[in-house]
Amino acid sequence: MPGSANLNTMIKAARIAGRSLVKDFREVENLQVSRKGAGDFVSKADTAAEGIIREILSEARPTYGWLGEETGGSDGEDPTRRWIVDPLDGTTNFLHGLPHWAISIALEHKGKVVSGVIFDAAKDELFFAEKGTGAWMNGPSMKDERLRVSARARVSDSLYATGIPFAASVDDLPSTIQQLKRLMPICAGVRRFGSAALDLAYVAAGRYDGYWERGLKSWDIAAGVIIAREAGAIVETLEEHGDEPHALGSVICSNDSQFDEFKKIIRV
């Protein structure tokens, strides 16, 4: 699907950075890793990927602002537009040799995300969307495929995803356990794969029927939120009257057929 100049630049940046990460992933045991916090690791590969992405995006749009996981935020001459980037969502998976991680790039305009790209370089699956144009995936066949959420209406038939708090985020563990206690006995299963970006992309692709998580950062979910919405998902914050999910750091989403029931189970 032909996209805007901005979207095409985002895709270019994701693919180039993805090639760099795949090369490092094949040599994961040799990576020099530093501890950034309890259970939260950063590698040279992570930092290098963000540098690649920032160089490409800044060259194309030098006036836009920036928010990156590794390099933080900076204002641009254009105060209405900002790139939001996670160069490696699923770092712990990456460092343990698990091929489930992604690059996430979003463009925000006046506080709303208008474009998003998620690239699963290990599986060569690129998910992307722009506001009002639908959500798409370009896989190994290099053919664009339209994404749509699943049509499952019954919770009992549905597969969900979430994040399980760990280390420094264990304060959220009791509420997560309660949510799982309510949902797991009445659904087809719950998965915890370790990449919020891909969890949202998988809802968009109909692979998951719903997803929820809190304690997230803007770069974790900004791109995924617009991709899921453009595929037909309802996406809100976990809080009843919250701001945009990427601004508040919590999210709940599913298809329209079951969203009301799903949110009642999770939000109680």
N, C-alpha and C positions, 0 to 999 in steps of 0.2 A: 504494500500500500504506500503510495507516495506520501511523504510527510512534509511538514514545514522545514525551513532551514534549521531552526532550532532543534527539532526532533532528529533530523539527520545528523547534526553535529553531536548530539547526545549518543546516538547509536554508534557513530564512528569512535567516540571516546571510549565507550564501553567495550567495544570489540578490540581496540588496540590494547587497552589496559587488561582485558581478559586474556589476551595472548601472553602477556607478561606473567600474569598470575598462574596460568596453566603450566608454563615453563617452571616456575618455582614450586608449584604443587607436585610436580614429578620428582622434585628433589627436596621434599618437605623435611626430611630428616637432617638436611644440612643447613636449614634456615637458622639464622641467628635471631633468637626470640628474646624479647625483654618483657618483664612483667609490668603491666600498666595498672593493675589492680587485682583484687581477689577474683580469680576465675576469668579475668578479662585480659587477653593477651594481644600484643601487637607485634608484628614482624616487619622485617625490612621489605618484604613483598607488599604488605599492606600500604606502607608509606610510599613506596615507589609507584604503586597503582594510583594512589590519589594524586601524586605529582603529575603523572601522565594525563589524567583526566582534567586536572586544573589547567594545565598548559593548553590543551586543545580547546576547552571551553572558554578560557580567558582570551585566547587569540581570536576566537570567533566573535565573542561578545565582551569586550574589555570593560564595559560600563556596568555590567551586572555585579550584584553582590555575591557573596560566597558563604556557605556553611558546610564544612567538611568534618568528618569524624576525627581525623588525625590532625588537621591544621586549624580547626576552629572557624570562627566567623570573621568576616570583614565586610564593611559597607562598600557599595559601588557608587559611581556617579549617578546611576539610575536607582533611586530608592524604592522603586516599585517591583523590581525583579531581582530574584536571587536563585542561584544554583544550590541545591541541597544534595550532598553526595556521601554515600557510604561506599568506599572502595572495596570493601570485603565484608559483607554481611554473612556471618557464620564463620568467624575467625577460628573459633575453637574446633569446629569441624575440619577446617583447612589444615590446622596444625596437627590434627590427629589422623590425617590421611583419609578423611571421609569426604567423598565427592558431592557435597551438598552445601554450596555457598554461592554467593552472587555479588555482582556489582549493582548498586542502586543509584540512579541519577534522576533527580526531579528538578523541574523549573517551577518556581513559585512567582505568582504575579498578584500583588496587592493582598498577600496573605493566603491566597488560594493556589493550590497546585494545579497547573494547567497542562503539564506534560510529564510523563514518567517513562523510564526505561529500567528494566531489570534484566541483567544478563547472567545466566547460569552457564559460565564458560566451560565447566567440566562436562556438561551434557550438551553444550552448544544449543541452548534454547534461549531465545531473546524475546522477552515480553515487553510490549510498549503500547502507549496510548497518548492521545491528545484529547483535550476537552471537546466533546461534541462529535468525535470521529470514530468512536468505538475502541475496543481493545484488540490487540493482535499478538500473534506469536510467530516468530520465524525460527524454525528448527533446523536440524541437519539437512533437510531437503532444500533449504533456502527458499521455501515457498511460504508466503504470508498466509496465516490461517486466522480467521475471526474467532475471538474468544467469547464464550458465553457461560454464565454461571450454570450450575446444575439446575435441573427442574424438580429435584426431590422435595416433596412437601412435608414428609413425615420425619420427625426426629429419629424414630426407630430405624429408619433406613439410611441414616446420614452419618458421614465421617467428618470429624472435626479436627482442628489443630489448635494448639495453644503453646505458650511458653511456660516452663516450670522454673520458678525462681531458684537461684543458686547463689552461693557465697554472699556477696555484699547485698544482694536483693532479697534475702530470706525473710525480711519483714512482710513481704507479700505472700509468703507461703501458706499461712493459715486460710486466707480468703481463696487462694487457688485450690487448695484441698477441698474446701467446701463446694466450690463450683464443680470440681470433678466428681464429688460424691453425688451431686444432684444430676449431672449429665450422663456419666458413664453407664449407670444401670439401664438407661432408656435409649441409648443410641447404638450405632453400629461400631463405634470406636473413636478413640482420641489419639492423635499423633503429636509428638514433640520432636521436630526434626532440627531445630536450632537455627533457623533463618526466618526472621519475620518477613523480610522482603519476599521470599519464595512462598511462605504461607499465604500471603495475599495474592500472589500471582497464581497459586494453585486454586484458590477460591475462584479467581477469574476464569480459569481454565476448566472449572467443574470437577477438578480432582478432589478437592475438599468441598464440603457443603457449608462450612462455616468456620470462623476463626475468631479468637479473642485473646487479648493479652494487655497487661499494663506494665509500667516501668520502662517504657521504650523511649527512644530519642527520635527527633524529627527525621534524621537520615535513615533510620531503620524502616520507616513506613511511608514516607512521603510519596515515593514513586508507586508503591503498591496500592495506596489508597485510590489514586486516580485510575490505575489499571483495573482494579476490582470494580469501581463504580462504572467505568465505561463498558465493562462486561455485563452489567446489570445487577451488581450487588448493591445492597443497602449497607452503607458504612457509616458508623457513628462512633463516638467516644463511649467508653464503658460507663462513664458518669452520665446521668440522665440528661443533664443540660450542659454539656461540655462544649468546648470550642472545636475547631477542626482537629481530627485525631493526631495529625503530625505536630500540631502545636501543643497539645496536652500530653501526648505520650501514652495514650491508651486507645484501644480499638476493639470494636466488635462488628462483625459483618457476616452476612449470609445472603441467600437469594430472597427475593420478595415473598415467596410462598411460605417460608417458615420463620422469617425474621422476628415477628412479634412473639412467637412461642419461644424461640431461641433466646431472645434477650430477657424474657421473664425468668428463664432457668438460670441464666448467668448473672443477672443483675441483682437477684434477691440477696 
